């Protein structure tokens, strides 16, 4: 499933109990479980969103990077590729919501426990 984020730039990266990416078109991607980031031409780094450690630098470097593609895989995994070549991957979690996307119109896409995808729309 295409999440229709192509061409949007990351304007902010926030760290709290999760990792949040905000885009210039007011979309919010929230990562709540273990994920991975791969810098352009770099190694794949696994991280916990609550304490990203060494991955924090790579995640902050996504600011001003544009989304090349954002898709949901067949298992419920979130796959975001950026124009710089960076890649963010969030696999589903068996016990928790792994990730969520909220659009400016109130629409939501969430990976619920086990990898099933739930969708809501305010329109």
GROMACS elastic network, one bead per residue, 0.5 to 0.9 nm:
[ bonds ]
;  ai    aj funct       b0    kb
    1     4     6  0.89965   500
    1    70     6  0.85766   500
    1    71     6  0.54617   500
    1    72     6  0.50808   500
    1    73     6  0.70275   500
    1    74     6  0.83742   500
    2     5     6  0.81150   500
    2    69     6  0.77664   500
    2    70     6  0.61097   500
    2    72     6  0.66100   500
    3     6     6  0.82109   500
    3    69     6  0.81282   500
    3    70     6  0.54889   500
    3    71     6  0.55169   500
    3    72     6  0.73045   500
    3   101     6  0.85668   500
    3   109     6  0.85815   500
    4     7     6  0.88188   500
    4    69     6  0.77420   500
    4    70     6  0.67757   500
    4    71     6  0.81449   500
    5     8     6  0.57030   500
    5     9     6  0.87977   500
    5    23     6  0.86637   500
    5    25     6  0.88467   500
    5    27     6  0.81962   500
    5    66     6  0.89916   500
    5    67     6  0.63315   500
    5    68     6  0.79507   500
    5    69     6  0.67167   500
    5    70     6  0.59972   500
    5    71     6  0.88741   500
    6     9     6  0.86575   500
    6    66     6  0.74669   500
    6    68     6  0.51599   500
    6    69     6  0.52014   500
    6    70     6  0.67879   500
    6    82     6  0.88194   500
    7    66     6  0.55219   500
    7    67     6  0.52792   500
    7    68     6  0.62417   500
    7    69     6  0.81678   500
    7    83     6  0.86592   500
    8    23     6  0.60377   500
    8    24     6  0.60932   500
    8    25     6  0.65872   500
    8    27     6  0.88532   500
    8    65     6  0.83561   500
    8    66     6  0.53460   500
    8    67     6  0.55648   500
    8    68     6  0.83658   500
    9    22     6  0.83850   500
    9    23     6  0.53547   500
    9    24     6  0.55754   500
    9    25     6  0.80481   500
    9    62     6  0.86298   500
    9    63     6  0.74145   500
    9    64     6  0.54380   500
    9    65     6  0.54091   500
    9    67     6  0.62336   500
   10    13     6  0.75303   500
   10    21     6  0.64843   500
   10    22     6  0.56971   500
   10    24     6  0.64075   500
   10    62     6  0.63557   500
   10    64     6  0.51835   500
   10    65     6  0.57505   500
   10    66     6  0.63229   500
   10    67     6  0.77315   500
   11    21     6  0.75935   500
   11    22     6  0.56607   500
   11    23     6  0.51588   500
   11    24     6  0.58264   500
   11    62     6  0.84577   500
   11    63     6  0.53876   500
   11    64     6  0.58578   500
   11    65     6  0.83328   500
   12    20     6  0.79855   500
   12    21     6  0.58645   500
   12    22     6  0.51680   500
   12    23     6  0.70600   500
   12    24     6  0.88874   500
   12    60     6  0.81400   500
   12    62     6  0.84298   500
   12    63     6  0.59136   500
   12    64     6  0.83062   500
   13    19     6  0.72350   500
   13    20     6  0.57447   500
   13    22     6  0.65665   500
   13    59     6  0.71853   500
   13    60     6  0.60386   500
   13    61     6  0.89317   500
   13    62     6  0.76714   500
   13    63     6  0.67666   500
   14    18     6  0.80649   500
   14    19     6  0.58157   500
   14    20     6  0.50215   500
   14    21     6  0.65533   500
   14    22     6  0.83102   500
   14    60     6  0.85975   500
   15    18     6  0.60008   500
   15    20     6  0.65676   500
   15    49     6  0.71882   500
   15    50     6  0.70398   500
   15    51     6  0.81740   500
   15    52     6  0.84094   500
   15    56     6  0.87975   500
   16    19     6  0.65650   500
   16    20     6  0.82681   500
   16    49     6  0.77716   500
   16    50     6  0.61076   500
   16    51     6  0.84374   500
   17    32     6  0.73588   500
   17    49     6  0.68841   500
   17    51     6  0.84132   500
   18    30     6  0.66359   500
   18    31     6  0.56648   500
   18    33     6  0.75542   500
   18    48     6  0.83813   500
   18    50     6  0.54075   500
   18    51     6  0.86973   500
   19    29     6  0.81130   500
   19    30     6  0.56940   500
   19    31     6  0.50405   500
   19    32     6  0.66562   500
   19    33     6  0.89460   500
   19    48     6  0.88674   500
   19    49     6  0.51515   500
   19    50     6  0.72689   500
   19    52     6  0.86259   500
   20    28     6  0.66794   500
   20    29     6  0.55605   500
   20    31     6  0.63100   500
   20    32     6  0.87699   500
   20    49     6  0.89320   500
   21    27     6  0.81671   500
   21    28     6  0.57335   500
   21    29     6  0.51096   500
   21    30     6  0.65358   500
   21    31     6  0.84996   500
   21    62     6  0.87443   500
   21    63     6  0.86488   500
   22    25     6  0.83204   500
   22    26     6  0.64307   500
   22    27     6  0.57539   500
   22    29     6  0.65217   500
   22    30     6  0.88003   500
   23    26     6  0.53142   500
   23    27     6  0.53008   500
   23    28     6  0.66234   500
   23    29     6  0.85191   500
   23    64     6  0.89644   500
   23    66     6  0.88414   500
   24    27     6  0.74579   500
   25   103     6  0.84651   500
   25   104     6  0.74755   500
   26   102     6  0.86039   500
   26   103     6  0.66310   500
   26   104     6  0.53985   500
   27   101     6  0.70928   500
   27   102     6  0.57758   500
   27   104     6  0.58915   500
   28   100     6  0.80490   500
   28   101     6  0.56144   500
   28   102     6  0.52066   500
   28   103     6  0.65771   500
   28   104     6  0.83837   500
   29    99     6  0.72824   500
   29   100     6  0.58207   500
   29   102     6  0.66758   500
   29   103     6  0.89244   500
   30    98     6  0.85499   500
   30    99     6  0.54720   500
   30   100     6  0.51863   500
   30   101     6  0.63622   500
   30   102     6  0.84017   500
   31    34     6  0.80109   500
   31    35     6  0.76792   500
   31    49     6  0.67436   500
   31    90     6  0.72790   500
   31    97     6  0.87508   500
   31    98     6  0.62080   500
   31   100     6  0.67134   500
   31   101     6  0.89905   500
   32    35     6  0.86078   500
   32    48     6  0.83073   500
   32    49     6  0.62754   500
   32    50     6  0.80193   500
   32    90     6  0.89847   500
   32    96     6  0.80957   500
   32    97     6  0.68091   500
   32    98     6  0.52076   500
   32    99     6  0.55932   500
   32   100     6  0.82200   500
   33    47     6  0.87719   500
   33    48     6  0.64409   500
   33    49     6  0.63781   500
   33    50     6  0.84520   500
   33    90     6  0.75616   500
   33    91     6  0.83077   500
   33    92     6  0.82403   500
   33    93     6  0.71275   500
   33    96     6  0.75065   500
   33    97     6  0.75006   500
   33    98     6  0.50257   500
   33    99     6  0.72237   500
   34    46     6  0.71550   500
   34    47     6  0.57319   500
   34    49     6  0.64394   500
   34    90     6  0.68852   500
   34    91     6  0.76518   500
   34    93     6  0.83914   500
   34    98     6  0.78243   500
   35    45     6  0.84932   500
   35    46     6  0.57970   500
   35    47     6  0.55776   500
   35    48     6  0.65961   500
   35    49     6  0.74725   500
   35    88     6  0.74403   500
   35    89     6  0.57769   500
   35    91     6  0.66351   500
   35    98     6  0.87858   500
   36    44     6  0.65060   500
   36    45     6  0.53898   500
   36    47     6  0.58655   500
   36    48     6  0.86264   500
   36    55     6  0.82764   500
   36    87     6  0.80771   500
   36    88     6  0.58296   500
   36    89     6  0.52745   500
   36    90     6  0.65575   500
   36    91     6  0.88054   500
   37    43     6  0.84464   500
   37    44     6  0.58241   500
   37    45     6  0.54044   500
   37    46     6  0.66320   500
   37    47     6  0.78540   500
   37    55     6  0.70172   500
   37    58     6  0.72490   500
   37    59     6  0.73269   500
   37    86     6  0.71472   500
   37    87     6  0.56330   500
   37    89     6  0.64778   500
   37    90     6  0.89635   500
   38    41     6  0.77436   500
   38    42     6  0.60064   500
   38    43     6  0.57898   500
   38    45     6  0.61549   500
   38    46     6  0.88116   500
   38    55     6  0.89466   500
   38    58     6  0.78430   500
   38    85     6  0.83213   500
   38    86     6  0.53946   500
   38    87     6  0.50863   500
   38    88     6  0.65680   500
   38    89     6  0.85844   500
   39    43     6  0.67320   500
   39    44     6  0.73022   500
   39    45     6  0.85425   500
   39    58     6  0.63164   500
   39    59     6  0.87343   500
   39    61     6  0.88749   500
   39    84     6  0.83603   500
   39    85     6  0.69065   500
   39    87     6  0.67451   500
   39    88     6  0.89025   500
   40    43     6  0.85052   500
   40    84     6  0.62366   500
   40    87     6  0.77934   500
   41    85     6  0.72953   500
   41    86     6  0.79433   500
   42    45     6  0.89089   500
   42    86     6  0.84850   500
   44    87     6  0.87983   500
   45    54     6  0.80614   500
   45    55     6  0.63100   500
   46    52     6  0.84429   500
   46    55     6  0.74345   500
   47    50     6  0.86251   500
   47    51     6  0.74150   500
   47    52     6  0.50501   500
   47    53     6  0.71961   500
   47    54     6  0.81643   500
   47    55     6  0.63294   500
   47    56     6  0.86643   500
   48    51     6  0.54911   500
   48    52     6  0.52020   500
   48    53     6  0.81542   500
   49    52     6  0.52902   500
   51    56     6  0.84448   500
   52    55     6  0.53633   500
   52    56     6  0.53485   500
   52    57     6  0.89867   500
   52    59     6  0.87843   500
   53    56     6  0.57321   500
   53    57     6  0.83656   500
   54    57     6  0.63862   500
   54    58     6  0.77871   500
   55    58     6  0.52956   500
   55    59     6  0.61623   500
   55    60     6  0.86798   500
   56    59     6  0.50083   500
   56    60     6  0.60577   500
   56    61     6  0.85014   500
   57    60     6  0.52093   500
   57    61     6  0.62142   500
   58    61     6  0.50732   500
   58    62     6  0.69220   500
   58    86     6  0.85930   500
   59    62     6  0.54461   500
   59    63     6  0.79446   500
   59    88     6  0.88122   500
   60    63     6  0.59136   500
   61    64     6  0.79367   500
   61    65     6  0.77187   500
   62    65     6  0.50844   500
   62    66     6  0.80991   500
   62    82     6  0.80977   500
   62    84     6  0.86254   500
   62    86     6  0.79561   500
   63    66     6  0.84713   500
   65    82     6  0.64491   500
   65    83     6  0.65667   500
   65    84     6  0.66052   500
   65    86     6  0.89402   500
   66    81     6  0.87861   500
   66    82     6  0.56122   500
   66    83     6  0.55344   500
   66    84     6  0.76824   500
   67    70     6  0.70255   500
   67    80     6  0.70367   500
   67    81     6  0.60750   500
   67    83     6  0.60059   500
   67    84     6  0.88297   500
   68    80     6  0.75978   500
   68    81     6  0.54051   500
   68    83     6  0.51495   500
   68    84     6  0.86746   500
   68    85     6  0.86528   500
   69    79     6  0.78662   500
   69    80     6  0.57088   500
   69    81     6  0.52346   500
   69    82     6  0.68734   500
   69    83     6  0.86288   500
   70    78     6  0.73402   500
   70    79     6  0.56907   500
   70    81     6  0.64432   500
   70    82     6  0.86986   500
   71    77     6  0.82242   500
   71    78     6  0.60039   500
   71    79     6  0.52765   500
   71    80     6  0.64645   500
   71    81     6  0.89033   500
   72    75     6  0.79716   500
   72    76     6  0.57534   500
   72    77     6  0.55192   500
   72    79     6  0.62133   500
   72    80     6  0.88052   500
   72   117     6  0.86589   500
   73    76     6  0.52983   500
   73    77     6  0.50154   500
   73    78     6  0.63918   500
   73    79     6  0.70788   500
   73    91     6  0.89935   500
   74    77     6  0.71810   500
   74   115     6  0.87913   500
   75    91     6  0.79045   500
   75    92     6  0.71529   500
   75   114     6  0.86343   500
   75   115     6  0.57908   500
   75   116     6  0.76550   500
   76    90     6  0.87986   500
   76    91     6  0.69410   500
   76    92     6  0.57212   500
   76   111     6  0.61303   500
   76   112     6  0.85627   500
   76   114     6  0.81697   500
   76   116     6  0.59815   500
   76   117     6  0.63007   500
   77    89     6  0.70639   500
   77    90     6  0.54968   500
   77    92     6  0.53985   500
   77    98     6  0.84176   500
   77    99     6  0.86288   500
   77   111     6  0.77343   500
   77   115     6  0.71215   500
   78    88     6  0.78147   500
   78    89     6  0.55846   500
   78    91     6  0.64509   500
   78    92     6  0.80798   500
   78    98     6  0.88539   500
   78    99     6  0.75035   500
   78   111     6  0.84466   500
   79    87     6  0.72842   500
   79    88     6  0.59930   500
   79    90     6  0.67109   500
   79    91     6  0.86125   500
   80    86     6  0.84343   500
   80    87     6  0.57173   500
   80    88     6  0.51311   500
   80    89     6  0.64669   500
   80    90     6  0.88748   500
   81    84     6  0.83956   500
   81    85     6  0.66481   500
   81    86     6  0.59888   500
   81    88     6  0.64885   500
   81    89     6  0.86821   500
   82    85     6  0.54040   500
   82    86     6  0.52722   500
   82    87     6  0.62163   500
   82    88     6  0.83774   500
   83    86     6  0.72965   500
   84    87     6  0.89312   500
   90    93     6  0.89949   500
   90    98     6  0.69834   500
   90    99     6  0.71465   500
   91    98     6  0.70411   500
   91    99     6  0.86625   500
   91   115     6  0.80162   500
   92    96     6  0.82711   500
   92    97     6  0.75559   500
   92    98     6  0.54007   500
   92    99     6  0.79317   500
   92   111     6  0.66658   500
   92   112     6  0.77457   500
   92   113     6  0.69498   500
   92   114     6  0.62345   500
   92   116     6  0.83061   500
   93    96     6  0.55929   500
   93    97     6  0.66659   500
   93    98     6  0.56056   500
   93   111     6  0.84426   500
   93   112     6  0.79092   500
   93   113     6  0.55848   500
   93   114     6  0.57460   500
   93   115     6  0.66136   500
   94    97     6  0.83651   500
   94    98     6  0.87770   500
   94   112     6  0.85042   500
   94   115     6  0.72401   500
   95    98     6  0.87745   500
   95   112     6  0.84861   500
   95   113     6  0.50792   500
   95   114     6  0.68792   500
   96   111     6  0.87107   500
   96   112     6  0.66069   500
   96   114     6  0.79160   500
   97   100     6  0.76909   500
   97   110     6  0.71314   500
   97   111     6  0.55755   500
   97   113     6  0.51800   500
   97   114     6  0.83722   500
   97   115     6  0.83218   500
   98   110     6  0.78272   500
   98   111     6  0.56930   500
   98   112     6  0.66869   500
   98   113     6  0.71756   500
   98   115     6  0.80833   500
   99   109     6  0.85594   500
   99   110     6  0.59731   500
   99   111     6  0.55814   500
   99   112     6  0.79528   500
  100   108     6  0.71378   500
  100   109     6  0.56708   500
  100   111     6  0.63134   500
  100   112     6  0.87446   500
  101   107     6  0.81394   500
  101   108     6  0.55486   500
  101   109     6  0.51506   500
  101   110     6  0.63379   500
  102   105     6  0.82334   500
  102   106     6  0.63136   500
  102   107     6  0.57665   500
  102   109     6  0.67182   500
  102   110     6  0.86261   500
  103   106     6  0.53904   500
  103   107     6  0.51452   500
  103   108     6  0.63844   500
  103   109     6  0.88048   500
  104   107     6  0.72641   500
  105   121     6  0.78838   500
  105   122     6  0.65026   500
  105   123     6  0.71131   500
  106   120     6  0.81131   500
  106   121     6  0.62751   500
  106   122     6  0.51737   500
  106   123     6  0.77272   500
  107   119     6  0.75142   500
  107   120     6  0.54967   500
  107   122     6  0.56054   500
  107   123     6  0.76082   500
  108   118     6  0.79480   500
  108   119     6  0.55414   500
  108   120     6  0.50475   500
  108   121     6  0.63121   500
  108   122     6  0.85763   500
  109   117     6  0.68559   500
  109   118     6  0.57339   500
  109   120     6  0.66262   500
  109   121     6  0.88547   500
  110   116     6  0.83165   500
  110   117     6  0.56836   500
  110   118     6  0.52457   500
  110   119     6  0.65293   500
  110   120     6  0.88419   500
  111   114     6  0.80077   500
  111   115     6  0.55913   500
  111   116     6  0.57745   500
  111   118     6  0.64488   500
  112   115     6  0.57981   500
  112   116     6  0.55265   500
  112   117     6  0.61333   500
  112   118     6  0.68329   500
  113   116     6  0.68200   500
